[in-house]
Amino acid sequence: MKVLSLGTKQINYLSRLYASIKEVNPEVEVSIINLKFFSEDVEKSLSRSFDHVLSLQENKTNVSVIFKAVKALISSSWHRRFFSSMLALSKNKREGLRLYSNLFKEDVFFNKHLGGFDIYHFHSLQRVNLKYLFSIPKSKKVILSFWGSDLMRTAGLVNYYIQSEALKRADVITTQSLELREIILAKFGREHFHKIRLLNFPMTLELFDLIDRLELPDASKILPNAKEKTIIIGHNGTPDNNHIDIIKSLNGKIDKNQYRLIIPFSYGGNKTYLQEIRNLLQTLEFKFTIIEQFLPIEELALLKLNAAYVIMMPVSDAQSAFFLESIYCGSVCIAGAWLPYGNFRRSNLPFIAVASFEDVADVIKNNERRQLIEKLRDTRVVIRDIFLSEQVPKAWGGLYQDSKNR
C-alpha cells in the first residue's frame, strides 16, 4: 500500500505517526515531498517513518499550462465554478487568476511525478497545504487530517471555499475530538458526518517512560533556584499563546518572591516578540527564565516534573501534548475554558478550566498542592490506557486499509 504524505512538514508529529503505523502495518510504504533535514542524524532516524523522500521541483507556467486552463474552462462545469469563485472571492482579479492557474501547474507536476500512489494523505488543511488535491483522480483515495489551527485559525473567503471543495473530494476526514468534529460540521455542512473519523496522533513514549523513572529531582541545571515554585506559561514562542495577557494578569496578585515564570520559546516566536516579553517581565519585576533552545529530553522531563503550575491559554488548540505531559507530571494545570479539551475532560484528567486571564491568579492561590501521589498514579494509568495505547497507531493503520478498500 503506497501512501504519499502531503501538506505540513511538521516532522515531530509526522515521524511519530508514520513510524508507529509502519510498526503495526509493515506493508504501508510512505513517501513525502521535499523534506528538509537539519542533520544526517535526523535523516537517518526518519528512515523508520518514510520509505522515500522525494526531492522535486515544480516547473514555471508555460504554454501547455495555459492551454490546459482554457480547455478545462470550456469543458468542465467544476472548473468554471472554481474559476468564477476565485475571481469573486480574491482580493483582486490578478490573485484570482493566479490561484486558478496554479491548479494547472500542479496538474502537470502531479501527472509527471505523483500519480503512482494508492492513498494521498493531506495534513493541516490550510490552502497552501492542499496543493495537488484537485489533480488526484477519483479512482485514488484521499484522506484529509485537520490538526487544529487549520480549522480554528484559518480565515478568509478563499481559504473557506478551497477547504469546502477539499472536503467534498475527501474519502475520509480525520480530527481529534467530538468538539473539533462539531466545528467541522457546523462550518462545512453535516453531510460530511459519515466521512469523519476521530483519531488521536500517536505520541512518543520516551518522555513518559523517563518521567516514570525519575524522582522529583533537583532541576538546578535549568532553574537558578529549584526551591522557587515555577509557573510555565505556554508551550512555544508564538504570540497566540497569550503570554503577555497572562503575565499582566498575574502582576500584583501573586508573591513575586515565591514564584518564577518559565517561558518556553524554543520555536514559533520571533526576536521582536521575545524582547517585548522580556521587557515586560523586567518592568514588572518578575523572576523569570526564557528557554530559547530545545532541551535534551532529560532536562525537559526535569523541568516538567518541577513545574508547580502550567498555564495553557492560547487562542486555539486541538489537543496539546505539552499539556497532557504536564498533567502526567502532576502539575496544577490551568487551561482556557474555550479550548476543545473534551477528550481530557471525558477521561477525567485533573485540570482547571478558566474563562478569563483574570481568573488565573486565584487558581494559583487556591491550589497550592500538586496531585496526591495516589491520585497521580491513577492519572498516569488513564493517560497510558487512552492516549498512549498501541490501539492509536492500529486505528490509523486500519484507516488506511479501510480507505483503500472503499
MIDREN-261997 format. One record per residue (C-alpha): residue number from 1; x, y, z. Coordinates in steps of 0.05 Angstrom, whole numbers, plus 32768, in hexadecimal, padded with zeros to 4 digits. Example, Ala and Ser with C-alpha at 12.3 -4.5 7.8 and 13.67 -1.06 7.14 Angstrom:
baza n 1, x 80F6, y 7FA6, z 809C
baza n 2, x 8111, y 7FEB, z 808F
***
This chain:
baza n 1, x 8000, y 8000, z 8000
baza n 2, x 8022, y 8040, z 7FE8
baza n 3, x 8012, y 8080, z 800F
baza n 4, x 8028, y 80C7, z 7FFE
baza n 5, x 802A, y 80F8, z 8038
baza n 6, x 8019, y 813E, z 8022
baza n 7, x 800E, y 8181, z 8045
baza n 8, x 8034, y 8195, z 8083
baza n 9, x 807C, y 817E, z 808E
baza n 10, x 8077, y 8182, z 80DA
baza n 11, x 80A4, y 8147, z 80E2
baza n 12, x 809E, y 8139, z 812C
baza n 13, x 8055, y 8125, z 8124
baza n 14, x 805B, y 8105, z 80DF
baza n 15, x 8097, y 80DA, z 80F0
baza n 16, x 8074, y 80BE, z 812E
baza n 17, x 8034, y 80B2, z 8106
baza n 18, x 8054, y 808C, z 80CD
baza n 19, x 8087, y 8067, z 80F7
baza n 20, x 8050, y 804C, z 8124
baza n 21, x 8023, y 803B, z 80E9
baza n 22, x 805B, y 8015, z 80C7
baza n 23, x 8069, y 7FED, z 8106
baza n 24, x 8022, y 7FD1, z 8105
baza n 25, x 801A, y 7FD2, z 80B8
baza n 26, x 805E, y 7FC2, z 8099
baza n 27, x 803F, y 7FBF, z 8053
baza n 28, x 8032, y 800B, z 8056
baza n 29, x 8065, y 802F, z 802B
baza n 30, x 8068, y 807A, z 803A
baza n 31, x 8086, y 80B1, z 800F
baza n 32, x 808B, y 80FC, z 801C
baza n 33, x 80A0, y 8137, z 7FF0
baza n 34, x 80D9, y 8167, z 7FFA
baza n 35, x 80E6, y 815A, z 8043
baza n 36, x 8121, y 8183, z 805D
baza n 37, x 8150, y 8160, z 808D
baza n 38, x 8177, y 8189, z 80C1
baza n 39, x 81AB, y 8153, z 80CC
baza n 40, x 81C0, y 810E, z 80B4
baza n 41, x 81A9, y 80F0, z 80F6
baza n 42, x 8163, y 810B, z 80EB
baza n 43, x 8163, y 80EF, z 80A4
baza n 44, x 8178, y 80AA, z 80BC
baza n 45, x 8145, y 80AA, z 80F5
baza n 46, x 810C, y 80BA, z 80C4
baza n 47, x 811A, y 807B, z 809C
baza n 48, x 80EB, y 8058, z 80CD
baza n 49, x 80B4, y 8087, z 80B7
baza n 50, x 80BD, y 8093, z 806D
baza n 51, x 80D1, y 8062, z 8036
baza n 52, x 80DE, y 8099, z 8004
baza n 53, x 80EC, y 80E4, z 8009
baza n 54, x 80DF, y 8101, z 7FC4
baza n 55, x 8107, y 813E, z 7FB0
baza n 56, x 80DF, y 815F, z 7F79
baza n 57, x 80DB, y 81A4, z 7F59
baza n 58, x 809D, y 81C2, z 7F3A
baza n 59, x 80A0, y 81E0, z 7EF5
baza n 60, x 808C, y 8227, z 7EE5
baza n 61, x 804C, y 8237, z 7EBF
baza n 62, x 8054, y 8228, z 7E74
baza n 63, x 8029, y 8225, z 7E36
baza n 64, x 8010, y 81DE, z 7E45
baza n 65, x 7FF7, y 81F5, z 7E8A
baza n 66, x 7FD0, y 822F, z 7E6A
baza n 67, x 7FB3, y 81FF, z 7E36
baza n 68, x 7F9C, y 81CF, z 7E6D
baza n 69, x 7F7B, y 8208, z 7E92
baza n 70, x 7F54, y 8221, z 7E55
baza n 71, x 7F40, y 81DA, z 7E42
baza n 72, x 7F27, y 81CC, z 7E89
baza n 73, x 7EFE, y 820B, z 7E8B
baza n 74, x 7EDB, y 81F7, z 7E4B
baza n 75, x 7ECE, y 81AE, z 7E5E
baza n 76, x 7EC4, y 81AC, z 7EAA
baza n 77, x 7E8D, y 81CB, z 7ED3
baza n 78, x 7EB6, y 81C0, z 7F12
baza n 79, x 7EEF, y 81E9, z 7EF5
baza n 80, x 7EC0, y 8221, z 7EDF
baza n 81, x 7EA4, y 8224, z 7F25
baza n 82, x 7EE9, y 8222, z 7F45
baza n 83, x 7F03, y 8258, z 7F16
baza n 84, x 7EC7, y 8285, z 7F24
baza n 85, x 7ECF, y 827B, z 7F6E
baza n 86, x 7F19, y 828C, z 7F6E
baza n 87, x 7F0B, y 82CD, z 7F47
baza n 88, x 7ED2, y 82DF, z 7F75
baza n 89, x 7EF2, y 82CE, z 7FB8
baza n 90, x 7F3A, y 82E4, z 7FAD
baza n 91, x 7F54, y 8329, z 7FC0
baza n 92, x 7F5B, y 833A, z 7F77
baza n 93, x 7F54, y 831A, z 7F33
baza n 94, x 7F9F, y 830E, z 7F2B
baza n 95, x 7FA1, y 82E4, z 7F6B
baza n 96, x 7F63, y 82BE, z 7F53
baza n 97, x 7F83, y 82AE, z 7F11
baza n 98, x 7FC3, y 8298, z 7F34
baza n 99, x 7F9D, y 8269, z 7F63
baza n 100, x 7F78, y 824A, z 7F29
baza n 101, x 7FB6, y 8242, z 7EFD
baza n 102, x 7FD9, y 821F, z 7F38
baza n 103, x 7FA9, y 81E5, z 7F2E
baza n 104, x 7FC8, y 81D6, z 7EEB
baza n 105, x 8010, y 81DF, z 7F00
baza n 106, x 8000, y 81AD, z 7F37
baza n 107, x 7FDD, y 817F, z 7F06
baza n 108, x 801A, y 817C, z 7ED8
baza n 109, x 8047, y 816E, z 7F14
baza n 110, x 8018, y 813A, z 7F31
baza n 111, x 8011, y 8113, z 7EF0
baza n 112, x 805D, y 8113, z 7EE6
baza n 113, x 8072, y 8100, z 7F2C
baza n 114, x 803B, y 80EC, z 7F5D
baza n 115, x 8008, y 80C0, z 7F3A
baza n 116, x 8020, y 807C, z 7F54
baza n 117, x 8004, y 807B, z 7F9B
baza n 118, x 7FC7, y 8058, z 7FB8
baza n 119, x 7FB8, y 808B, z 7FEF
baza n 120, x 7FC5, y 80D6, z 7FF3
baza n 121, x 7FC6, y 80EF, z 803B
baza n 122, x 7FC3, y 813A, z 8045
baza n 123, x 7FD6, y 8156, z 8089
baza n 124, x 7FC3, y 819B, z 80A5
baza n 125, x 7F91, y 81B5, z 8073
baza n 126, x 7FA5, y 81FD, z 8065
baza n 127, x 7FA0, y 8211, z 801C
baza n 128, x 7FEB, y 820B, z 8011
baza n 129, x 7FEA, y 81C3, z 802B
baza n 130, x 7FB4, y 81AC, z 7FFA
baza n 131, x 7FE0, y 81B0, z 7FBC
baza n 132, x 7FD3, y 8177, z 7F8A
baza n 133, x 7F91, y 8163, z 7FAB
baza n 134, x 7F66, y 8175, z 7F6F
baza n 135, x 7F94, y 814F, z 7F40
baza n 136, x 7F89, y 810C, z 7F62
baza n 137, x 7F5E, y 80DD, z 7F38
baza n 138, x 7F1D, y 80C4, z 7F56
baza n 139, x 7F38, y 807E, z 7F55
baza n 140, x 7F6C, y 8091, z 7F8A
baza n 141, x 7F5C, y 8099, z 7FD4
baza n 142, x 7F63, y 80DB, z 7FFA
baza n 143, x 7F69, y 80E4, z 8045
baza n 144, x 7F66, y 812A, z 8063
baza n 145, x 7F7E, y 8135, z 80AA
baza n 146, x 7F6C, y 8174, z 80D0
baza n 147, x 7FA1, y 8184, z 8104
baza n 148, x 7F7F, y 81BE, z 8129
baza n 149, x 7F9A, y 8201, z 8113
baza n 150, x 7F86, y 81F2, z 80CB
baza n 151, x 7F3E, y 81ED, z 80E4
baza n 152, x 7F3C, y 8223, z 811A
baza n 153, x 7F6F, y 8257, z 8102
baza n 154, x 7F66, y 8255, z 80B7
baza n 155, x 7F3A, y 828E, z 809E
baza n 156, x 7F27, y 82AF, z 805C
baza n 157, x 7EF5, y 829E, z 8025
baza n 158, x 7F29, y 827E, z 7FF7
baza n 159, x 7F42, y 8250, z 802E
baza n 160, x 7EFB, y 823D, z 8041
baza n 161, x 7EE8, y 822E, z 7FF9
baza n 162, x 7F25, y 8203, z 7FEB
baza n 163, x 7F1D, y 81DD, z 802D
baza n 164, x 7ED4, y 81D2, z 801D
baza n 165, x 7EE4, y 81B6, z 7FD8
baza n 166, x 7F1B, y 818B, z 7FF6
baza n 167, x 7EEA, y 816B, z 8027
baza n 168, x 7EBC, y 8159, z 7FEE
baza n 169, x 7EF5, y 8134, z 7FCC
baza n 170, x 7F0C, y 8110, z 800B
baza n 171, x 7EFE, y 80C6, z 8016
baza n 172, x 7F0F, y 80CC, z 8060
baza n 173, x 7F18, y 8109, z 808F
baza n 174, x 7F3B, y 8102, z 80D2
baza n 175, x 7F3C, y 812E, z 810F
baza n 176, x 7F4B, y 8122, z 8159
baza n 177, x 7F0B, y 812E, z 8181
baza n 178, x 7EC0, y 8135, z 8181
baza n 179, x 7EC7, y 8180, z 818A
baza n 180, x 7EF2, y 8187, z 814C
baza n 181, x 7EC3, y 815B, z 8125
baza n 182, x 7E89, y 8189, z 8137
baza n 183, x 7EB1, y 81C5, z 811F
baza n 184, x 7EBD, y 81A2, z 80DC
baza n 185, x 7E73, y 8191, z 80D5
baza n 186, x 7E5A, y 81D6, z 80E9
baza n 187, x 7E8C, y 81F8, z 80BB
baza n 188, x 7E88, y 81CC, z 807D
baza n 189, x 7E47, y 81A5, z 8082
baza n 190, x 7E2C, y 8167, z 80A4
baza n 191, x 7E2D, y 813F, z 8064
baza n 192, x 7E77, y 8130, z 8076
baza n 193, x 7E65, y 810C, z 80B6
baza n 194, x 7E6D, y 80C6, z 8099
baza n 195, x 7EB4, y 80D6, z 8080
baza n 196, x 7ED0, y 80EE, z 80C3
baza n 197, x 7EFB, y 80C1, z 80F0
baza n 198, x 7F12, y 80D5, z 8135
baza n 199, x 7F5B, y 80C2, z 813E
baza n 200, x 7F91, y 80D9, z 816E
baza n 201, x 7FD8, y 80E2, z 8154
baza n 202, x 8009, y 80AE, z 816E
baza n 203, x 8038, y 80CA, z 81A4
baza n 204, x 807E, y 80B5, z 81B3
baza n 205, x 8085, y 808C, z 81F2
baza n 206, x 80CD, y 80A2, z 8200
baza n 207, x 80BC, y 80E0, z 8229
baza n 208, x 8085, y 80BE, z 8250
baza n 209, x 80B1, y 8082, z 8260
baza n 210, x 80E8, y 80B0, z 8277
baza n 211, x 80B8, y 80D7, z 82A4
baza n 212, x 80A3, y 8094, z 82C4
baza n 213, x 80EB, y 8084, z 82D5
baza n 214, x 80FD, y 80C7, z 82F4
baza n 215, x 80F2, y 80DD, z 833B
baza n 216, x 80DD, y 8125, z 8344
baza n 217, x 8123, y 813F, z 8339
baza n 218, x 8152, y 8179, z 8341
baza n 219, x 8149, y 81A2, z 8301
baza n 220, x 8182, y 81D3, z 8310
baza n 221, x 819E, y 81C9, z 82CA
baza n 222, x 8160, y 81EC, z 82AF
baza n 223, x 8146, y 8217, z 82E8
baza n 224, x 8172, y 8246, z 8311
baza n 225, x 814D, y 8235, z 8351
baza n 226, x 8127, y 81F3, z 8351
baza n 227, x 8106, y 8207, z 8393
baza n 228, x 80DC, y 823B, z 836F
baza n 229, x 8098, y 8226, z 8355
baza n 230, x 809A, y 8227, z 830A
baza n 231, x 8062, y 823C, z 82DC
baza n 232, x 8068, y 8227, z 8293
baza n 233, x 8042, y 8254, z 8263
baza n 234, x 8032, y 8239, z 821E
baza n 235, x 8059, y 8205, z 81F7
baza n 236, x 807C, y 822C, z 81C0
baza n 237, x 808D, y 8273, z 81AA
baza n 238, x 8051, y 8286, z 817F
baza n 239, x 8029, y 82C2, z 8195
baza n 240, x 7FEA, y 8297, z 8190
baza n 241, x 7FFE, y 827A, z 81D4
baza n 242, x 7FE8, y 82BC, z 81F4
baza n 243, x 8027, y 82C1, z 821F
baza n 244, x 8020, y 830C, z 8229
baza n 245, x 7FD7, y 8309, z 8240
baza n 246, x 7FE7, y 82D1, z 8271
baza n 247, x 8024, y 82F5, z 828E
baza n 248, x 7FFD, y 8336, z 8297
baza n 249, x 7FC4, y 8310, z 82B9
baza n 250, x 7FF6, y 82F5, z 82EE
baza n 251, x 8014, y 8338, z 82FE
baza n 252, x 8003, y 834F, z 8344
baza n 253, x 7FDD, y 830F, z 8353
baza n 254, x 8013, y 82DD, z 8363
baza n 255, x 8051, y 82E1, z 838F
baza n 256, x 808A, y 82F0, z 835F
baza n 257, x 80BD, y 82D6, z 8391
baza n 258, x 809B, y 8293, z 8393
baza n 259, x 8093, y 8284, z 8349
baza n 260, x 80BE, y 8281, z 830A
baza n 261, x 809C, y 8287, z 82C5
baza n 262, x 80B6, y 8257, z 8290
baza n 263, x 80AB, y 826B, z 8247
baza n 264, x 80B9, y 8233, z 8214
baza n 265, x 80D1, y 8257, z 81D5
baza n 266, x 80F8, y 8221, z 81B0
baza n 267, x 80CE, y 8227, z 8171
baza n 268, x 8096, y 824F, z 8151
baza n 269, x 80AA, y 8295, z 8169
baza n 270, x 80D2, y 82D0, z 814F
baza n 271, x 8105, y 82FF, z 816D
baza n 272, x 80D6, y 833B, z 8171
baza n 273, x 80A2, y 8314, z 8199
baza n 274, x 80D7, y 82F4, z 81C5
baza n 275, x 80F2, y 8339, z 81D7
baza n 276, x 80AC, y 8352, z 81E5
baza n 277, x 80A1, y 831A, z 8217
baza n 278, x 80E6, y 8324, z 8236
baza n 279, x 80DA, y 836F, z 823F
baza n 280, x 8096, y 8363, z 825F
baza n 281, x 80B2, y 832F, z 8290
baza n 282, x 80EB, y 835E, z 82A3
baza n 283, x 80BD, y 839A, z 82AA
baza n 284, x 808C, y 8374, z 82D7
baza n 285, x 80C7, y 8357, z 82FE
baza n 286, x 80B5, y 830E, z 82F7
baza n 287, x 80EA, y 82D9, z 82FF
baza n 288, x 80EB, y 82B4, z 82BD
baza n 289, x 8110, y 8283, z 828F
baza n 290, x 8105, y 8283, z 8244
baza n 291, x 8119, y 8241, z 8223
baza n 292, x 8130, y 8251, z 81DD
baza n 293, x 8151, y 820F, z 81CB
baza n 294, x 8134, y 81C9, z 81C5
baza n 295, x 8144, y 81A4, z 8205
baza n 296, x 8161, y 815E, z 8207
baza n 297, x 812A, y 812E, z 821A
baza n 298, x 8143, y 8123, z 8261
baza n 299, x 8145, y 816E, z 826F
baza n 300, x 80FF, y 8175, z 8251
baza n 301, x 80E5, y 813E, z 827F
baza n 302, x 8105, y 8160, z 82BB
baza n 303, x 80E7, y 81A3, z 82A8
baza n 304, x 80A1, y 8185, z 82A2
baza n 305, x 80A7, y 815D, z 82E2
baza n 306, x 80BC, y 819C, z 8309
baza n 307, x 8084, y 81C8, z 82ED
baza n 308, x 8053, y 81DB, z 8323
baza n 309, x 8023, y 81F9, z 82F0
baza n 310, x 801A, y 81F5, z 82A5
baza n 311, x 7FEF, y 8229, z 8282
baza n 312, x 7FD4, y 8219, z 823C
baza n 313, x 7FA7, y 8251, z 8222
baza n 314, x 7FB6, y 8259, z 81D7
baza n 315, x 7F85, y 8276, z 81A5
baza n 316, x 7F75, y 822E, z 8190
baza n 317, x 7F90, y 81E9, z 8196
baza n 318, x 7F7B, y 81A3, z 8183
baza n 319, x 7F98, y 8174, z 81B7
baza n 320, x 7FDA, y 818A, z 81D5
baza n 321, x 800F, y 8154, z 81E0
baza n 322, x 8034, y 8187, z 820C
baza n 323, x 7FF7, y 818F, z 8239
baza n 324, x 7FEC, y 8144, z 823D
baza n 325, x 8035, y 8139, z 8251
baza n 326, x 802C, y 816E, z 8287
baza n 327, x 7FEE, y 814B, z 82A3
baza n 328, x 8017, y 810B, z 82A3
baza n 329, x 804C, y 812D, z 82CD
baza n 330, x 801A, y 8143, z 8302
baza n 331, x 801D, y 818E, z 82F8
baza n 332, x 7FE0, y 81BA, z 8305
baza n 333, x 7FCB, y 81C3, z 82BD
baza n 334, x 7FA1, y 8200, z 82A9
baza n 335, x 7F80, y 8204, z 8264
baza n 336, x 7F54, y 8236, z 8240
baza n 337, x 7F0D, y 821F, z 8245
baza n 338, x 7F03, y 822D, z 81FB
baza n 339, x 7F35, y 81F7, z 81E6
baza n 340, x 7F16, y 81B6, z 81CA
baza n 341, x 7F35, y 8189, z 81FF
baza n 342, x 7EF9, y 815B, z 8203
baza n 343, x 7F23, y 811D, z 81FC
baza n 344, x 7F48, y 8131, z 823B
baza n 345, x 7F07, y 8142, z 8260
baza n 346, x 7EE4, y 8101, z 824C
baza n 347, x 7F22, y 80DB, z 8264
baza n 348, x 7F1A, y 80FF, z 82A8
baza n 349, x 7F61, y 811A, z 82A5
baza n 350, x 7F6E, y 814E, z 82DB
baza n 351, x 7F74, y 8195, z 82BF
baza n 352, x 7F52, y 81D7, z 82CD
baza n 353, x 7F2E, y 81FE, z 8296
baza n 354, x 7F28, y 8249, z 829D
baza n 355, x 7EFE, y 8279, z 8274
baza n 356, x 7F2D, y 82B6, z 8277
baza n 357, x 7F75, y 82C9, z 8285
baza n 358, x 7F5F, y 82ED, z 82C4
baza n 359, x 7F4B, y 82AA, z 82E3
baza n 360, x 7F90, y 828B, z 82DF
baza n 361, x 7FAF, y 82AC, z 831D
baza n 362, x 7F75, y 8294, z 8349
baza n 363, x 7F7E, y 824D, z 8330
baza n 364, x 7FC8, y 8250, z 8342
baza n 365, x 7FBA, y 826B, z 8388
baza n 366, x 7F83, y 8238, z 8395
baza n 367, x 7FA7, y 81FB, z 837B
baza n 368, x 7FE9, y 81F7, z 839F
baza n 369, x 7FEF, y 81AB, z 839D
baza n 370, x 8004, y 817F, z 8364
baza n 371, x 7FDE, y 813F, z 8357
baza n 372, x 7FE2, y 810D, z 8390
baza n 373, x 800F, y 80D2, z 837F
baza n 374, x 7FD5, y 80A0, z 8380
baza n 375, x 7FAC, y 80CC, z 8352
baza n 376, x 7FE7, y 80D8, z 8325
baza n 377, x 7FF1, y 808D, z 831C
baza n 378, x 7FA9, y 8086, z 8306
baza n 379, x 7FB1, y 80C1, z 82D6
baza n 380, x 7FED, y 80A3, z 82B5
baza n 381, x 7FC9, y 8060, z 82AB
baza n 382, x 7F90, y 8085, z 8288
baza n 383, x 7FBF, y 80AC, z 825B
baza n 384, x 7FE4, y 806D, z 8247
baza n 385, x 7FA4, y 8045, z 823B
baza n 386, x 7F83, y 807B, z 8210
baza n 387, x 7FB7, y 80A8, z 81F1
baza n 388, x 7FF5, y 807C, z 81EE
baza n 389, x 7FD4, y 803A, z 81DD
baza n 390, x 7FEC, y 800F, z 81A3
baza n 391, x 7FA5, y 8013, z 818A
baza n 392, x 7FB3, y 805A, z 8172
baza n 393, x 7FE3, y 8046, z 8139
baza n 394, x 7FB9, y 8008, z 812B
baza n 395, x 7F7D, y 8036, z 811F
baza n 396, x 7FA5, y 805F, z 80EC
baza n 397, x 7FBD, y 801F, z 80C9
baza n 398, x 7F76, y 8006, z 80C7
baza n 399, x 7F60, y 8049, z 80AA
baza n 400, x 7F91, y 8040, z 8070
baza n 401, x 7F79, y 7FFA, z 8062
baza n 402, x 7F30, y 800F, z 8065
baza n 403, x 7F3D, y 804B, z 8038
baza n 404, x 7F60, y 8020, z 8004
baza n 405, x 7F26, y 7FEE, z 8004
baza n 406, x 7EEE, y 8022, z 7FFF
***
